[in-house]
Amino acid sequence: MTEKNRFSLDRRRFLVVSAGTGAGLTLGVLLPGCDGGQAAAPAPAPSGPGKAGSQLLSAQTFEPNAFVRISGDNRVTVIVKHVEMGQGAYTGLATLVAEELDAAWSQVQVEAAPADPARYNNLFWGKIQGTGGSTSMANSWEQMRKAGAAARAMLVAAAAKAWAVPEDEITVSEGVLSHAAGDHQASFGDFAERAAQQPVPGEVMLKDPEEFRLIGTPVPRKDSKAKTNGTARFTQDVQLPGMLTALVAHPPRFGAKLKSFDAAKAKAVPGVQQVVQIPTGVAVLAGDFWSAKKGRDALRIEWDESDAFNQGTPELLAQYRELALKPGNVARDEGDTEAALRAPGHKTLQAEMTFPYLAHAAMEPMNCVLQRNDKGVEIWNGAQFQTPDQRAVAAVFGIAPEQVKINMLYAGGSFGRRANPQSDYVSEAAQIVKASDSRVPVKLVWTREDDMRAGYYRPMYLHRMEAALDREGNPVAWRQRVVGQSIAAGSAFEGMLVKDGVDVTSVEGAANLPYAIPNLRIELHTTQLPVPVQWWRSVGSTHTAFAVETFIDRLAAETGRDPLEFRRTLLKKHPRHLAVLELAADKAGWGESLGEMRGRGIAVHESFNSYVAQVAEVSVHADNSFSVDRVVIAVDCGIAVNPDVVRAQMEGGMGYGLSAALSSEITFEAGSVVQSNFNDYQVLRIGQMPEVEVYIVPSAQPPSGVGEPATPVIAPAVANALRAATGRYFERLPLALSA
């Protein structure tokens, strides 16, 4: 073991929770810099499986951040602080604990952590609990392993004491403690209670990667069985005694306000119990969804649209084009780009690229169950932003965030939507309960149309690209102007993400351009519009990757060079980019002929500290349509904790990005959203899914994100493949041959 694989009490603090008879051991780890310097405080007893009897905290506890519970019946429960919304967090994080604990995978179960930023904060975000930015595995990599390793050490110490043998003679494998010489053997459950009485280990050793037996293997997902047999619990499944269902009538245009409403006909609908005004519209509460829906349809509402947004997509694009002609706030500036663009003998190229608003279109639309009680508020939902949601709901009722209890459920997809900086739909549920003065549970349901027309979107963007090639065909200048709304402005994240007028999420993927170009300037114009926006899967890279990678292909074509060779030359100082680029090209058979009206395109991009290259093969058909036939993906995400989950996220992330490449867009007419549901907001159908191959670069680096990095790479790969097949350049998404 190397020194970096060790940790001691002066660097890490441990929580040991002893229990009542037979209840077992709970242990966690609190990393320095994440407790805000506050003194330790007792925590409520953990809930979950265990033998009868209340669980008690030991007298010497620190502020708890519990991740492991071992019960007398030999079950190992891993408490996971991140929401499971399909990305495999439950499986990956449990694997880290089980690896260092040497537990049998079959004895491991997963429990969602409560909302408590003091114990379960995202270590990359400070004192905030939440899931996003593909950080679940990366921020928990050491934390969860150390929790498992500490639990193992205490079990070993308990066994050594009971058997009167040296600790280093005890082996642990598949959840069994053994001492071969003394013919002793016991399960974790046998020693759980005694392990809880052991002193906190002064030093715990982590495994070297060559010792891993679970990390790096395709262990079965922990959420698959429940999701296939119907026992998985989502918000829509919640049924509580006396519960009412609420739907909200929102303004037809952003910025409009309620002028007046007549609820007489709505109240006449059987099942409707209340109609209340809230800041975002008018809510109808009924005993079931359909009654609430019919009641909402029966409302007579007059809206004040004097300050409402009333523009259409063409007008917005015209304004964006004007801005793109002017210098913007500087995100990166190297060399003298202006002089290089105008230098005699340099060939200058230009392009304008446009990207529409996009809906998240999660399979489970927004919903939330909320009940007010004497202690505060209780919520049931698949929360992605626990701490912001707690704060927002607390503000509605004038209570402390700690009085907002969140029962974590599965989320049926999110793609960023549930991580709303304004906690929009959760706050709306709170406003309904407050306005109705209800003490019964209220389930707020947004229909697909509600979220499509009154939700939050990936902003619309326009890029103005300029580059110069010298006489030898080398790129010597690159200027990229980005125009679009800020996601962070006006949110609690503004101070962190907006620097000198530049929202870093608007230019990520461009400001960190890896290509060796001596004169480089990235600028940003941030537009001010009432259209609500927020992060969308892979955030800024959703548009910057397309702009960069298609423009690089254009530069290569202008010099008559192969796109792969052109990239190789410019990425010599970026070995991880090169590695995935080479792997994807090799596995795709780059350079082999595909035949007439077929094309192959390549793109490479880094996001969330992961590197992804994709090669797409397309066919152009006689009716001026095209199909994406095959996609080869290479990814370097550090250690692949579970290769099957990594492959699934590469496939799913690519498919999500392919929807935006082929068909998805939100457009406006006179301020109103045109699209309403999957009939006119098209997403990828199963028949459109290409054959996909995923190759993972072996790595000893700590794991990085896999939920998002595949999403932005597919659109430029497909566009470049279409250029290879047709000779045309494509400058807008979604792609269309008829444009």
ABEGO torsion letter per residue (X at the ends): XBAAABBBAAABBBBBBBBBBGAEBBBBBBBBGAAGGBBBBBBBBBBEBEBBEBBBBBAABBBBBBABBBBAAGBBBBBBABBBAGAGAAAAAAAAAAAAAGBBAAABBBBBBBBBAAAABBAAAEABBEBEGGAAAAAAAAAAAAAAAAAAAAAAAAAAAAAGBBAAABBBBGGBBBBAAAGBBBBAAAAAAAAAABBBBABBBBBBAAABAABGBBBBBAAAAAAAAGABBBAAABBBBGBBBBBBBBBABBGBBBABBBAAAAAABBGBABBBBBAAEBBBBBABAAAAAAAAAABBBBBBAAABBABBAAAAAAAAAAAAABBBBBABBBEBAAAAAABBGBBBBBBBBBBBBBBAGBABBBBBBBBBBAAEBBBBBBBABAAAAAAAAAAAAGBBAAABBBBBBBBBEAGGAABBAAGAAAAAAAAAAAAAGBABBBBBBBBAAAAAAABBBBBBBBBBBBBBBBAAGBBABBBBBBBEBBAABGBAAAAAABBGGBBAAAABGAAABABBBABBBBBBBBBBBABBBBBBBGEAAAAAAAAAAAAAAAAAAAAGBBAAAAAAAAAAABAAAAAAAAAAAAAAGBGBBAEBGBBBBBBBBBBGGBBBBBBBBBBBBAAGBBBBABBBBBBBAEBBABAAAAAAAAAAAAAAAAAAAAABBBBBBGGBBABABAAABBBBBAAABBBBBBBBBBBABBBBBAAAAAAAAAAAAAAAAAAAAAGBBBABOBBBAAX
